[in-house]
Amino acid sequence: LLNLAYDNLANKVLIAETGAIPLLVACLSSGSDAVVAGAAGALHSLATLATNRAAIVDADGVKSLVAMLSSSTEAVREKSAWILHNMAFDDEIYKGIIYTAGGIAPTVALLSSSSLLAQRSAVGILQNMATSAKLRAEIGEAGGIAPLAGLFSSADEVLHDMVAEALQMLALENAKNKILIKDGGGIPGLVKLLSVDRPLAHERATAALQCLA
């Protein structure tokens, strides 16, 4: 299924229509690492379509994907985080489902991953969830801000821009998070972005600093 779904829109639709998604979600709870990895890979390919992400939610797949954020297999963590990142962008309801499934703590833990792909997806999850006032407060309470700000030390420019936008959302109308960003070293990281030769970095940093002011 992974190979059939990869880069083939018609197959992605057909696989979903034949009822494969609930079966793949069930495979995430398998005791076999190989089965879990295969299922996560197939769901990752299928989840490039918003309709298929919705089908994963309908199959109660969010709970399993959240559990996979703590998998011992890096590729499974990466693929699960990517799916959740996109789900958190799709729909306000999905953000709440991810939160209810306990998604914030393992996402925060992924910020310290050695995998750049996992780090980007983790930042993306938090950034998208932080559009909710309740969830941005929960992220702050979960200790997510200091490790997020710590990613300014990464060599990855895309990650820097994502972190700046995430901090902007976390600071929005939240006095406690503003203090956490300041204490976590977020302000020097944002100010440093103002000196790089990238307009997007300037835009994101300026917006975040404005929310912090």
C-alpha positions as CSV (number, residue, x, y, z in Angstrom):
1,L,0.0,0.0,0.0
2,L,2.9,2.3,0.8
3,N,4.3,1.9,-2.8
4,L,0.8,2.1,-4.4
5,A,0.0,5.4,-2.6
6,Y,3.3,7.1,-3.1
7,D,3.0,10.0,-5.5
8,N,-0.2,8.6,-7.0
9,L,-3.4,10.6,-6.4
10,A,-5.8,8.1,-7.9
11,N,-4.4,5.3,-5.8
12,K,-4.6,7.4,-2.7
13,V,-8.3,7.9,-3.3
14,L,-8.9,4.3,-4.3
15,I,-7.1,2.8,-1.3
16,A,-9.2,5.0,1.1
17,E,-12.4,4.2,-0.7
18,T,-11.8,0.5,-0.3
19,G,-11.7,0.9,3.5
20,A,-8.0,0.5,4.1
21,I,-7.5,3.4,6.5
22,P,-9.3,1.9,9.5
23,L,-7.3,-1.3,9.0
24,L,-4.0,0.7,8.8
25,V,-4.9,2.6,12.0
26,A,-5.5,-0.7,13.7
27,C,-2.0,-1.9,12.6
28,L,-0.5,1.0,14.5
29,S,-1.3,-1.0,17.7
30,S,0.4,-4.1,16.4
31,G,3.2,-5.6,18.5
32,S,5.4,-5.9,15.5
33,D,7.7,-3.0,14.8
34,A,7.7,-3.9,11.1
35,V,4.0,-3.8,10.8
36,V,3.8,-0.5,12.7
37,A,6.4,1.0,10.5
38,G,4.6,-0.1,7.4
39,A,1.3,1.2,8.5
40,A,2.8,4.5,9.5
41,G,4.4,4.8,6.1
42,A,1.2,4.0,4.3
43,L,-0.8,6.5,6.4
44,H,1.8,9.1,5.8
45,S,1.5,8.7,2.0
46,L,-2.3,8.7,2.2
47,A,-2.5,11.7,4.5
48,T,-1.2,14.1,1.8
49,L,-5.0,14.3,1.0
50,A,-7.1,16.2,3.5
51,T,-10.0,13.8,2.9
52,N,-7.8,10.9,4.0
53,R,-6.6,12.8,7.1
54,A,-10.3,13.2,8.0
55,A,-10.8,9.4,7.5
56,I,-7.9,8.8,9.9
57,V,-9.6,11.0,12.5
58,D,-12.9,9.1,11.9
59,A,-11.1,5.8,12.4
60,D,-10.0,7.1,15.8
61,G,-6.5,7.2,14.5
62,V,-5.3,10.3,16.4
63,K,-4.8,8.4,19.7
64,S,-2.6,5.9,17.9
65,L,-0.6,8.6,16.1
66,V,0.0,10.4,19.3
67,A,1.3,7.2,20.9
68,M,3.6,6.8,17.9
69,L,5.3,10.1,18.7
70,S,7.1,8.1,21.4
71,S,7.9,5.2,19.2
72,S,11.4,3.7,19.4
73,T,11.6,4.0,15.6
74,E,12.6,7.4,14.3
75,A,10.8,7.0,10.9
76,V,7.6,6.2,12.7
77,R,8.0,9.3,15.0
78,E,8.7,11.4,11.9
79,K,5.7,10.2,9.9
80,S,3.2,10.3,12.8
81,A,4.3,13.9,13.7
82,W,4.0,15.0,10.0
83,I,0.4,13.7,9.9
84,L,-0.6,15.4,13.2
85,H,1.1,18.6,12.0
86,N,-1.2,18.7,9.0
87,M,-4.3,17.6,11.0
88,A,-3.7,20.5,13.4
89,F,-3.7,22.8,10.4
90,D,-6.9,21.3,8.9
91,D,-9.5,21.9,11.6
92,E,-10.1,23.4,15.0
93,I,-11.8,20.2,16.1
94,Y,-8.8,18.1,15.2
95,K,-6.6,20.3,17.5
96,G,-8.9,19.5,20.4
97,I,-8.8,15.8,19.5
98,I,-5.0,15.8,19.5
99,Y,-5.0,17.6,22.8
100,T,-7.5,15.2,24.4
101,A,-5.3,12.3,23.2
102,G,-2.4,13.7,25.2
103,G,-0.6,15.1,22.2
104,I,1.2,18.1,23.7
105,A,3.7,16.3,26.0
106,P,5.1,13.9,23.4
107,T,5.2,16.7,20.8
108,V,7.2,18.9,23.2
109,A,9.6,15.9,23.7
110,L,10.1,15.7,19.9
111,L,11.5,19.2,19.9
112,S,14.7,17.6,21.4
113,S,14.8,14.9,18.7
114,S,18.0,14.4,16.6
115,S,15.8,14.3,13.5
116,L,15.2,17.6,11.7
117,L,12.0,16.3,10.1
118,A,10.6,15.4,13.5
119,Q,11.6,18.8,14.9
120,R,9.9,20.6,12.1
121,S,6.7,18.6,12.4
122,A,6.7,19.1,16.2
123,V,7.1,22.8,15.8
124,G,4.3,22.8,13.2
125,I,2.0,20.9,15.6
126,L,2.5,23.4,18.4
127,Q,2.3,26.4,16.0
128,N,-1.0,25.2,14.7
129,M,-2.4,24.2,18.1
130,A,-1.4,27.6,19.5
131,T,-4.0,29.4,17.4
132,S,-6.4,28.3,20.2
133,A,-6.2,30.4,23.4
134,K,-6.7,27.4,25.6
135,L,-4.1,25.2,23.8
136,R,-1.5,27.9,23.7
137,A,-1.8,28.1,27.5
138,E,-1.6,24.3,27.8
139,I,1.6,24.3,25.7
140,G,3.1,26.9,28.0
141,E,2.1,24.9,31.1
142,A,3.6,21.7,29.5
143,G,7.0,23.3,29.3
144,G,7.0,23.7,25.6
145,I,8.4,27.2,25.2
146,A,12.0,26.8,26.4
147,P,12.8,23.9,24.1
148,L,11.0,25.7,21.3
149,A,13.2,28.8,21.7
150,G,16.2,26.5,22.0
151,L,15.8,25.6,18.4
152,F,17.1,28.9,17.3
153,S,20.5,27.3,17.9
154,S,19.7,24.9,15.0
155,A,21.5,25.4,11.7
156,D,18.2,25.0,9.8
157,E,16.7,28.3,8.6
158,V,13.3,26.9,7.9
159,L,13.1,25.8,11.5
160,H,14.1,29.3,12.7
161,D,11.1,30.8,10.7
162,M,8.7,28.2,12.1
163,V,9.9,28.7,15.7
164,A,9.4,32.5,15.3
165,E,5.8,32.0,14.1
166,A,5.1,29.5,16.8
167,L,6.4,31.9,19.5
168,Q,4.2,34.7,18.0
169,M,1.1,32.5,18.4
170,L,2.1,31.4,21.9
171,A,2.7,35.1,23.0
172,L,-0.7,36.3,21.6
173,E,-2.8,37.6,24.5
174,N,-1.0,35.3,27.0
175,A,1.0,37.1,29.7
176,K,2.4,33.9,31.2
177,N,3.8,32.7,27.9
178,K,5.4,36.1,27.2
179,I,7.4,35.7,30.5
180,L,8.3,32.1,29.5
181,I,9.5,33.2,26.1
182,K,11.6,35.9,27.7
183,D,13.0,33.6,30.4
184,G,13.5,30.8,27.8
185,G,15.8,32.9,25.6
186,G,13.3,33.5,22.9
187,I,13.9,37.2,22.5
188,P,17.6,37.0,21.6
189,G,16.8,34.4,19.0
190,L,14.1,36.6,17.5
191,V,16.3,39.6,17.5
192,K,19.1,37.6,15.7
193,L,16.6,36.8,12.9
194,L,16.3,40.5,12.2
195,S,20.0,40.6,11.1
196,V,19.8,37.7,8.5
197,D,19.3,38.3,4.8
198,R,15.9,36.7,4.5
199,P,12.7,38.8,4.3
200,L,10.5,36.0,5.7
201,A,12.7,35.7,8.8
202,H,12.3,39.5,9.3
203,E,8.6,39.2,8.9
204,R,8.2,36.4,11.4
205,A,10.6,37.9,13.9
206,T,9.0,41.3,13.8
207,A,5.5,39.8,14.2
208,A,6.6,37.8,17.2
209,L,8.4,40.7,18.9
210,Q,5.4,42.9,18.4
211,C,3.3,40.3,20.3
212,L,5.8,40.2,23.0
213,A,6.0,44.0,23.4
